[in-house]
Amino acid sequence: MAIVPTALQPGLALTTSSVPLYIAPTNTRAVVKRAVFANASSNPVSFGVTVQRAGVSLAGILAIVPTRLIAAGATDTAPELGNFVFQPGDQILATASAAGVTAFMSGYVL
């Protein structure tokens, strides 16, 4: 089994609706090593991250990063996501309270 470092999310602008940051493909597992949420706006913006496991209903969505405020021009590395493992079909979703936050994630696929 090859372990391949990769940009799981090379950069996605968050919105007020939940958007997928990463969906583990069939026959693929992934491990998040680092996530960065950057607020380029001139106002504080809050964000949150959830995970939906494959085959689990919407009622089974897990809040991994509770709503957190990022100051204007600042970043948050969301340490809760470090070493988080995704099985095939699992997905990570994020939302922000306003425009300005971009999400990045790096890790490994197996």
C-alpha positions, 0 to 999 in steps of 0.5 A: 500500500502506497502512502502518498502525501497530497493536498486534500483541499488546495484552497476553497472559499467557505460560504454560509452553506455547508460545503465539502472540503474532502470526500474520500474516494472509493477504496481510498483512505486519507489522513489529515496532517494539517488544516488551515483556515485563513480569514482574508477579510477585514472583519472577524468570521466564524467557521465550523467543521463537521464530518459525515461518515459513509453510510450514516444519515444526516443525523449522524454528522459529527461536529469536529471543530465547533464554531470558532472565530477567526480575527480579521487577517488571521488563521486557525490551524484547527488542531482537532483535524490533525491525524483525523482518518477518513474511510472511503466515502467519508466527507468533511464539510465546513461553513463560515458565518460570512465571506472571507475564509479559505480552507486548505488541508494536506495529508496522506492518501493510502 
